[in-house]
Amino acid sequence: MSTLAIEFTASRLLQAVYGTSNIVWANVIGLVLLSLTAGYFIGGRWADRRPQSGTFYGLVTAAGFCAVFFLLLTGAVLRRAAAAMAVLNVSAIGGSLLLVVLALVVPVTLLGCLSPFAVRLAVRDVNEAGRISGRIYAVSTLGSLLGTYLPVLVVIPLAGSRATAVIFGALLLVVGLVGLWRSSPRGRGRLVALALPLALLPVAALWLGGGVKAYEGQLFETESAYNYIQVIRHDDCNYLLLNESQAYHSFYCDGGRVPSISVWSMMLAAPYFNPEPVAPRTMAVVGLAAGTIPKQFTRVFGPIAIDGIELDPAIVEAGRRYFDLNEDNITAIVGDGRYGLNRLTGPYDVITIDAYKVPYIPWHLTTQEFFAEVSDRLSATGVVAINVGRVPDDRRLVDAVGATLLTVFPTVHAIDVPGTLNTILVATQQPTTLGDLRANAAALGPDADPLLRDALTLAAANVAPLGAGGVVMTDDRAPIEPISDSMAVRYLLQTGTAGFDPLGR
């Protein structure tokens, strides 16, 4: 139980700085498995040399102490790493990561020593070895189940990651101390039992205080079941940052001001690719975040009925508190984007998808089958607009999503958003041309919202061709991770850290 709890807690601490990509998860899991492997070897040899209950409970006590101490140390180190990430100090980030690796290895290796030690102590007759080892592994697996679900579903959301480290480490420490106390009637064992908890008290008091990060202009931070969430204020605007904070996912300026055409503003052009555009009356948003897309559509087209799907309820709550996501026409639906959309019937005139962030792209929202489900919920003249990331000289992700869309929709247009590494893909239910967009932009009336006029003008001027040979992704095969991970690495190697300030400061 403690091993799995430490793994999830460590990954949660890392998530706030290094993100939640498959690479991060693979490294955490691999490091835990490597540490357990070492622990099994060490524990087995140790148990044969000193098969004593006092030694075993001493290991349990040391593992509990190290779990609390090193995970709290990890939290303190990652606060500095978060500050380094904010200014992109690469040497500080790398040094912090090395300390985190060491902090995870020590307690997990000690925990790995316990299983062979427990088997050695429990087996008194070789004829019972199978039954006893089977019982120990059965209990161990049940503990793994508890260590999987309790931290993720209960303790971390309610108490936070650092408090979770203290809770599970202290539980392990208590078990070890009780056993050590009983197996050492007098002498050093009892002194250790008294000294270790006292030594941890000032450490816990020091490192449990304060927030996870402390960015300039920070208004709010919290840990949800899915994300580390920040709200940062810069000038007169609030920005939503998630996890490692290298991009903002929503913004809201005082009074609803839109300072410039953004990625989300460009989606306003989607209905105008139709030959005879009709202002949308219904809309669905996959990837609501704090509500920037539906708020801009409401500003331009009035209080149309909008269903917005967001996986994380804490993000929706932050949207209501800091981004004025309180319009009566916007219905926030908490749930997975694909599952949530399939529960809706439509038809919708516009569906937007803003759930792709390299390298965190939910593959099940990129497939042929998913886009067929999207098409089924569009009206006869409906359009879908998707925000897709790219890097200079690498449009593989754009081309792959575009090729997949073309297996479902007759026409797909690509708009490169100026000044960003984003492309808006617009797929239409009926055959359309770039000439339709340009004609509709020219036909806008004088009373059209300036935001809409600017969006159409920029969209028409920045349409880009889709590359041939893009990979068609299906529910059976969607190689998103190799594409997105290699794009992120290639961009970092090309540009260094210069392009990673989310607020452009």
C-alpha positions as CSV (number, residue, x, y, z in Angstrom):
1,M,0.0,0.0,0.0
2,S,2.8,2.4,1.0
3,T,4.7,1.7,-2.2
4,L,1.8,2.6,-4.5
5,A,0.9,5.6,-2.3
6,I,4.5,6.9,-2.6
7,E,4.4,6.3,-6.4
8,F,1.2,8.3,-6.9
9,T,2.3,11.0,-4.5
10,A,5.7,11.4,-6.1
11,S,4.1,11.6,-9.6
12,R,1.6,14.2,-8.3
13,L,4.4,16.3,-6.9
14,L,6.3,16.0,-10.2
15,Q,3.1,16.8,-12.2
16,A,3.1,20.4,-10.9
17,V,6.5,21.1,-12.4
18,Y,7.2,18.6,-15.2
19,G,3.7,17.8,-16.4
20,T,1.8,14.5,-16.9
21,S,3.0,13.2,-20.2
22,N,3.6,9.5,-20.8
23,I,7.3,10.2,-20.5
24,V,7.0,11.5,-16.9
25,W,4.8,8.5,-15.9
26,A,7.1,6.0,-17.6
27,N,10.1,7.5,-15.7
28,V,8.3,7.4,-12.3
29,I,7.0,3.8,-12.8
30,G,10.4,2.6,-14.2
31,L,12.3,4.2,-11.3
32,V,9.9,2.6,-8.8
33,L,10.3,-0.8,-10.4
34,L,14.1,-0.4,-10.5
35,S,14.2,0.5,-6.8
36,L,12.0,-2.4,-5.9
37,T,14.3,-4.8,-7.9
38,A,17.3,-3.6,-5.9
39,G,15.3,-3.8,-2.7
40,Y,14.3,-7.4,-3.3
41,F,17.9,-8.5,-3.8
42,I,19.2,-6.6,-0.8
43,G,16.3,-7.7,1.4
44,G,16.6,-11.3,0.5
45,R,20.3,-11.4,1.3
46,W,19.8,-9.4,4.5
47,A,17.0,-11.7,5.7
48,D,19.2,-14.8,5.3
49,R,21.9,-13.2,7.3
50,R,19.8,-11.7,10.1
51,P,16.4,-13.4,10.2
52,Q,15.2,-11.4,13.2
53,S,11.9,-9.6,13.8
54,G,13.7,-6.6,15.3
55,T,15.7,-6.1,12.1
56,F,12.5,-6.4,10.0
57,Y,10.7,-3.8,12.0
58,G,13.7,-1.6,11.9
59,L,13.5,-1.7,8.1
60,V,9.7,-0.9,8.3
61,T,10.5,2.1,10.6
62,A,13.3,3.3,8.4
63,A,11.0,3.0,5.3
64,G,8.3,5.0,7.0
65,F,10.7,7.7,8.2
66,C,12.3,8.0,4.8
67,A,8.9,8.1,3.0
68,V,7.8,11.1,5.1
69,F,11.2,12.9,5.1
70,F,12.1,12.4,1.4
71,L,8.7,13.1,0.0
72,L,8.5,16.3,2.0
73,L,12.0,17.1,0.8
74,T,10.8,16.4,-2.7
75,G,7.9,18.9,-2.2
76,A,10.4,21.6,-1.0
77,V,12.8,20.9,-3.8
78,L,10.0,21.1,-6.4
79,R,9.0,24.5,-5.1
80,R,12.4,25.7,-6.2
81,A,12.1,23.8,-9.4
82,A,8.7,25.5,-10.0
83,A,10.4,28.9,-9.6
84,A,13.2,27.8,-11.9
85,M,10.6,26.6,-14.5
86,A,8.9,30.0,-14.3
87,V,12.1,31.6,-15.5
88,L,13.3,28.5,-17.3
89,N,16.6,28.0,-15.4
90,V,17.6,24.7,-17.0
91,S,20.4,23.9,-14.6
92,A,18.2,24.4,-11.5
93,I,15.4,22.4,-13.1
94,G,17.8,19.5,-13.9
95,G,19.4,19.6,-10.4
96,S,16.0,19.5,-8.8
97,L,15.0,16.5,-10.9
98,L,18.1,14.7,-9.8
99,L,17.3,15.3,-6.1
100,V,13.8,14.1,-6.7
101,V,15.1,10.8,-8.2
102,L,17.3,10.2,-5.1
103,A,14.4,11.1,-2.8
104,L,12.2,8.5,-4.5
105,V,14.8,5.7,-4.7
106,V,15.6,5.6,-1.0
107,P,12.2,4.8,0.5
108,V,11.1,2.6,-2.3
109,T,14.3,0.5,-2.1
110,L,13.7,0.1,1.6
111,L,10.1,-1.0,0.9
112,G,11.4,-3.5,-1.6
113,C,13.5,-5.1,1.2
114,L,10.4,-6.0,3.2
115,S,8.7,-8.6,1.0
116,P,11.5,-11.2,1.0
117,F,12.2,-10.5,4.7
118,A,8.6,-11.1,5.5
119,V,8.6,-14.5,3.7
120,R,11.8,-15.5,5.4
121,L,10.5,-14.7,8.9
122,A,7.1,-16.3,8.3
123,V,8.3,-19.6,6.8
124,R,9.2,-21.9,9.6
125,D,8.6,-25.2,7.8
126,V,9.6,-25.6,4.2
127,N,6.4,-27.6,3.6
128,E,4.4,-24.5,4.3
129,A,6.5,-22.2,2.0
130,G,3.9,-22.1,-0.8
131,R,0.9,-21.4,1.4
132,I,2.7,-18.7,3.4
133,S,4.3,-16.9,0.5
134,G,0.9,-17.1,-1.4
135,R,-0.8,-15.5,1.6
136,I,1.8,-12.8,1.9
137,Y,1.5,-11.9,-1.8
138,A,-2.3,-12.0,-1.7
139,V,-2.2,-9.5,1.2
140,S,0.4,-7.5,-0.6
141,T,-1.8,-7.2,-3.7
142,L,-4.8,-6.1,-1.6
143,G,-2.5,-3.4,-0.1
144,S,-1.6,-2.4,-3.6
145,L,-5.3,-1.9,-4.4
146,L,-5.7,0.4,-1.3
147,G,-2.5,2.2,-2.3
148,T,-3.9,2.8,-5.8
149,Y,-7.4,4.1,-4.9
150,L,-7.1,5.8,-1.5
151,P,-4.5,8.4,-2.5
152,V,-6.0,9.2,-5.9
153,L,-9.7,9.2,-5.0
154,V,-9.7,10.3,-1.4
155,V,-6.5,11.6,0.3
156,I,-4.8,13.7,-2.4
157,P,-8.0,15.6,-3.4
158,L,-8.9,16.2,0.2
159,A,-5.6,16.8,1.9
160,G,-3.1,17.6,-0.9
161,S,0.0,15.7,-2.1
162,R,2.4,16.7,0.7
163,A,-0.1,15.8,3.5
164,T,-0.7,12.5,1.7
165,A,3.1,11.8,2.0
166,V,2.9,12.4,5.7
167,I,-0.3,10.3,6.2
168,F,0.9,7.2,4.4
169,G,4.5,7.5,5.6
170,A,3.4,8.0,9.2
171,L,1.1,5.0,9.0
172,L,4.1,2.9,7.9
173,L,6.2,4.5,10.6
174,V,3.7,3.6,13.3
175,V,3.5,0.0,12.2
176,G,7.3,-0.2,12.3
177,L,7.6,1.5,15.7
178,V,5.0,-0.7,17.3
179,G,6.8,-3.8,16.0
180,L,10.2,-2.4,17.0
181,W,8.9,-1.6,20.5
182,R,7.5,-5.1,21.0
183,S,10.6,-6.8,19.6
184,S,13.0,-4.7,21.6
185,P,11.8,-4.8,25.2
186,R,14.6,-2.4,26.3
187,G,17.6,-0.6,25.0
188,R,18.2,1.3,21.7
189,G,15.1,0.0,20.0
190,R,12.8,2.0,22.3
191,L,15.0,5.1,22.1
192,V,14.8,5.0,18.3
193,A,11.0,4.5,18.6
194,L,10.8,7.8,20.5
195,A,13.4,9.8,18.6
196,L,12.2,9.3,15.0
197,P,8.7,10.8,15.3
198,L,10.2,13.7,17.2
199,A,12.8,14.3,14.5
200,L,10.0,14.5,11.8
201,L,7.9,17.0,13.6
202,P,10.0,20.1,12.7
203,V,10.5,18.8,9.2
204,A,6.7,18.4,8.7
205,A,6.0,21.8,10.2
206,L,8.5,23.5,8.0
207,W,7.7,21.8,4.6
208,L,3.9,21.5,4.9
209,G,3.4,25.2,5.1
210,G,2.9,27.5,2.1
211,G,1.7,26.8,-1.4
212,V,3.0,24.5,-4.2
213,K,4.2,27.5,-6.3
214,A,4.5,31.2,-5.8
215,Y,4.4,32.9,-9.2
216,E,4.2,36.7,-9.5
217,G,0.6,37.7,-9.7
218,Q,-0.7,34.4,-8.5
219,L,-4.4,34.6,-7.4
220,F,-5.2,31.0,-6.8
221,E,-3.8,27.5,-6.7
222,T,-5.2,24.1,-6.0
223,E,-4.7,20.4,-6.6
224,S,-7.7,18.6,-8.1
225,A,-8.0,14.9,-8.9
226,Y,-6.7,15.7,-12.4
227,N,-4.5,18.8,-12.4
228,Y,-2.4,21.3,-10.5
229,I,-4.3,24.5,-11.2
230,Q,-3.1,28.1,-11.1
231,V,-4.8,31.4,-11.8
232,I,-2.3,34.2,-12.6
233,R,-3.1,37.9,-13.0
234,H,-1.1,39.9,-15.5
235,D,-2.0,43.5,-16.2
236,D,-5.9,43.5,-16.2
237,C,-6.3,39.8,-17.3
238,N,-6.5,36.5,-15.5
239,Y,-4.9,33.4,-17.0
240,L,-5.5,29.7,-16.3
241,L,-2.3,27.7,-16.0
242,L,-2.2,23.9,-15.5
243,N,0.5,21.5,-14.2
244,E,3.9,22.6,-15.4
245,S,2.5,26.0,-16.4
246,Q,4.1,26.4,-19.8
247,A,0.9,27.4,-21.6
248,Y,-2.3,29.2,-20.6
249,H,-5.6,27.5,-21.3
250,S,-8.1,30.3,-20.8
251,F,-8.0,34.1,-20.2
252,Y,-10.4,36.7,-19.0
253,C,-9.8,40.5,-19.0
254,D,-11.7,43.0,-16.9
255,G,-15.0,43.9,-18.4
256,G,-14.8,41.1,-21.0
257,R,-12.2,42.9,-23.0
258,V,-10.4,40.8,-25.7
259,P,-7.0,42.5,-26.1
260,S,-6.1,40.7,-29.4
261,I,-7.2,37.9,-31.7
262,S,-6.3,34.6,-30.0
263,V,-6.3,31.0,-31.0
264,W,-9.9,30.8,-29.6
265,S,-11.0,33.9,-31.5
266,M,-10.1,32.3,-34.8
267,M,-12.7,29.6,-34.2
268,L,-15.3,32.3,-34.7
269,A,-14.6,32.0,-38.4
270,A,-15.6,28.3,-38.6
271,P,-19.3,28.9,-39.6
272,Y,-18.3,31.3,-42.4
273,F,-16.6,28.6,-44.4
274,N,-20.1,27.5,-45.5
275,P,-21.4,29.0,-48.8
276,E,-24.3,30.6,-47.1
277,P,-23.4,31.1,-43.5
278,V,-26.0,31.2,-40.8
279,A,-25.2,32.5,-37.4
280,P,-25.0,29.4,-35.1
281,R,-27.9,28.8,-32.7
282,T,-26.4,25.8,-30.9
283,M,-22.8,24.9,-30.0
284,A,-20.8,22.3,-28.1
285,V,-17.3,22.8,-26.7
286,V,-15.0,19.8,-26.0
287,G,-12.4,21.2,-23.6
288,L,-14.3,24.0,-21.9
289,A,-11.4,25.0,-19.5
290,A,-12.5,28.3,-17.9
291,G,-14.8,29.2,-20.8
292,T,-12.9,31.5,-23.2
293,I,-14.4,29.9,-26.3
294,P,-18.1,30.0,-25.3
295,K,-17.7,33.5,-23.9
296,Q,-16.4,34.8,-27.2
297,F,-19.1,33.1,-29.2
298,T,-21.7,34.5,-26.8
299,R,-20.2,38.0,-27.3
300,V,-20.4,37.7,-31.1
301,F,-23.5,35.7,-31.7
302,G,-25.6,36.4,-28.6
303,P,-26.9,34.0,-25.9
304,I,-26.9,30.9,-28.1
305,A,-27.3,27.5,-26.3
306,I,-23.8,26.2,-25.5
307,D,-22.9,22.9,-23.9
308,G,-19.3,22.9,-22.7
309,I,-17.6,19.7,-21.6
310,E,-14.7,19.8,-19.1
311,L,-13.0,16.8,-17.4
312,D,-11.9,18.7,-14.3
313,P,-14.7,20.1,-12.0
314,A,-12.1,22.2,-10.2
315,I,-11.3,24.0,-13.5
316,V,-15.0,24.8,-14.0
317,E,-15.1,26.2,-10.4
318,A,-12.0,28.3,-11.1
319,G,-13.7,29.6,-14.3
320,R,-16.8,30.7,-12.3
321,R,-14.7,32.5,-9.6
322,Y,-11.9,34.1,-11.7
323,F,-13.1,34.1,-15.4
324,D,-16.8,35.2,-15.0
325,L,-18.0,31.9,-16.4
326,N,-21.6,32.7,-15.3
327,E,-23.6,33.2,-18.5
328,D,-27.0,31.5,-18.4
329,N,-26.7,30.2,-21.9
330,I,-23.5,28.2,-21.1
331,T,-24.0,24.8,-19.6
332,A,-20.9,23.3,-18.0
333,I,-20.8,19.5,-18.2
334,V,-18.1,17.7,-16.1
335,G,-16.8,14.6,-17.8
336,D,-14.6,13.0,-20.4
337,G,-14.9,14.9,-23.8
338,R,-15.8,11.9,-25.9
339,Y,-18.1,10.2,-23.4
340,G,-19.7,13.6,-22.6
341,L,-20.3,14.4,-26.2
342,N,-21.8,11.0,-26.9
343,R,-24.4,11.6,-24.2
344,L,-25.5,14.7,-26.0
345,T,-27.9,14.5,-29.0
346,G,-27.5,17.9,-30.7
347,P,-27.7,18.8,-33.5
348,Y,-25.1,21.5,-33.1
349,D,-24.2,24.2,-35.6
350,V,-20.7,24.4,-34.3
351,I,-18.6,21.9,-32.3
352,T,-15.1,23.1,-31.1
353,I,-12.4,20.8,-29.7
354,D,-9.7,22.4,-27.6
355,A,-8.3,19.4,-25.7
356,Y,-5.0,19.0,-27.5
357,K,-1.8,20.3,-25.8
358,V,1.5,18.9,-27.0
359,P,2.5,16.5,-25.6
360,Y,-0.7,15.9,-23.6
361,I,-3.1,14.8,-26.3
362,P,-6.0,12.4,-25.5
363,W,-5.6,10.0,-28.4
364,H,-9.3,8.9,-28.2
365,L,-10.2,12.5,-29.3
366,T,-8.2,12.2,-32.5
367,T,-9.6,9.1,-34.2
368,Q,-11.8,8.4,-37.2
369,E,-14.5,6.9,-35.0
370,F,-14.5,9.9,-32.7
371,F,-14.9,12.3,-35.6
372,A,-17.7,10.2,-37.0
373,E,-19.5,10.7,-33.6
374,V,-18.8,14.4,-33.9
375,S,-20.3,14.5,-37.4
376,D,-23.4,12.6,-36.1
377,R,-24.1,15.5,-33.7
378,L,-23.7,18.3,-36.2
379,S,-26.5,19.9,-38.2
380,A,-26.6,19.6,-42.0
381,T,-24.5,22.8,-42.3
382,G,-22.6,22.2,-39.1
383,V,-18.8,22.7,-38.7
384,V,-16.2,21.5,-36.3
385,A,-13.1,23.6,-35.4
386,I,-10.1,21.9,-33.7
387,N,-7.1,23.6,-32.1
388,V,-4.0,21.6,-33.1
389,G,-0.4,22.3,-32.1
390,R,2.6,22.3,-34.3
391,V,6.3,23.3,-34.2
392,P,8.4,25.1,-36.9
393,D,9.0,22.8,-39.9
394,D,7.0,20.0,-38.3
395,R,3.3,19.7,-39.2
396,R,2.9,16.0,-38.7
397,L,0.2,16.3,-36.0
398,V,-1.8,18.9,-38.1
399,D,-1.5,16.6,-41.2
400,A,-2.5,13.5,-39.2
401,V,-5.6,15.1,-37.7
402,G,-6.4,16.6,-41.0
403,A,-6.1,13.3,-42.9
404,T,-8.3,11.6,-40.3
405,L,-11.0,14.3,-40.6
406,L,-11.0,13.9,-44.4
407,T,-12.1,10.3,-44.0
408,V,-15.3,11.7,-42.3
409,F,-15.9,15.2,-43.7
410,P,-15.8,16.3,-47.4
411,T,-13.7,19.4,-46.8
412,V,-11.1,20.4,-44.2
413,H,-9.4,23.8,-44.0
414,A,-6.2,24.6,-42.0
415,I,-5.7,28.1,-40.5
416,D,-2.3,28.9,-39.0
417,V,-2.9,31.4,-36.2
418,P,-0.4,34.2,-36.5
419,G,2.2,34.6,-33.8
420,T,1.5,31.1,-32.3
421,L,2.3,27.5,-32.9
422,N,-1.3,26.6,-33.3
423,T,-3.4,25.6,-36.4
424,I,-7.2,25.7,-36.4
425,L,-8.6,22.8,-38.5
426,V,-12.1,23.5,-39.8
427,A,-14.1,20.6,-41.1
428,T,-17.5,21.2,-42.8
429,Q,-20.5,18.9,-43.3
430,Q,-20.9,20.1,-46.9
431,P,-18.2,20.7,-49.6
432,T,-16.8,24.2,-49.1
433,T,-14.0,26.4,-50.5
434,L,-11.7,29.1,-49.3
435,G,-13.6,31.4,-51.6
436,D,-16.7,31.0,-49.5
437,L,-14.9,32.3,-46.4
438,R,-13.5,35.3,-48.3
439,A,-16.9,36.2,-49.8
440,N,-18.5,36.0,-46.4
441,A,-15.8,38.1,-44.9
442,A,-16.4,40.8,-47.6
443,A,-20.2,40.6,-47.1
444,L,-20.1,41.3,-43.3
445,G,-22.4,44.2,-42.4
446,P,-21.1,47.4,-40.7
447,D,-22.7,46.4,-37.4
448,A,-20.6,43.1,-37.2
449,D,-18.6,42.7,-34.0
450,P,-15.0,43.9,-34.6
451,L,-13.8,40.6,-33.1
452,L,-15.6,38.6,-35.7
453,R,-14.4,40.9,-38.5
454,D,-10.8,40.5,-37.4
455,A,-11.1,36.8,-37.0
456,L,-12.5,36.3,-40.6
457,T,-9.8,38.6,-42.1
458,L,-7.0,36.8,-40.4
459,A,-8.4,33.4,-41.1
460,A,-8.7,34.2,-44.8
461,A,-5.2,35.5,-44.9
462,N,-3.6,32.6,-43.1
463,V,-5.1,29.4,-44.6
464,A,-2.4,26.8,-45.1
465,P,-2.4,23.7,-47.2
466,L,-2.7,20.3,-45.5
467,G,0.3,18.0,-46.2
468,A,-0.2,14.7,-48.0
469,G,0.4,11.4,-46.4
470,G,-0.9,12.2,-42.9
471,V,-1.5,9.2,-40.7
472,V,-5.1,8.2,-40.4
473,M,-5.8,7.5,-36.7
474,T,-8.3,5.0,-35.5
475,D,-9.5,3.6,-32.2
476,D,-7.3,0.6,-33.0
477,R,-4.1,2.5,-33.9
478,A,-3.5,6.2,-33.0
479,P,0.3,6.9,-32.8
480,I,-0.2,10.2,-31.1
481,E,2.5,9.9,-28.4
482,P,5.4,9.2,-30.9
483,I,4.4,12.2,-32.9
484,S,3.7,14.7,-30.1
485,D,6.7,13.7,-28.0
486,S,9.2,14.0,-30.8
487,M,7.7,17.4,-31.8
488,A,8.2,18.7,-28.2
489,V,11.8,17.4,-28.1
490,R,12.6,18.8,-31.5
491,Y,11.2,22.2,-30.6
492,L,13.2,22.3,-27.4
493,L,16.4,21.4,-29.3
494,Q,15.7,24.0,-32.0
495,T,14.7,27.0,-29.9
496,G,15.9,26.2,-26.4
497,T,13.8,27.7,-23.6
498,A,13.1,31.0,-25.2
499,G,9.6,30.1,-26.5
500,F,8.1,28.8,-23.3
501,D,6.8,31.8,-21.4
502,P,3.0,31.3,-21.5
503,L,2.2,35.0,-20.8
504,G,4.8,36.4,-23.2
505,R,6.5,38.5,-20.5
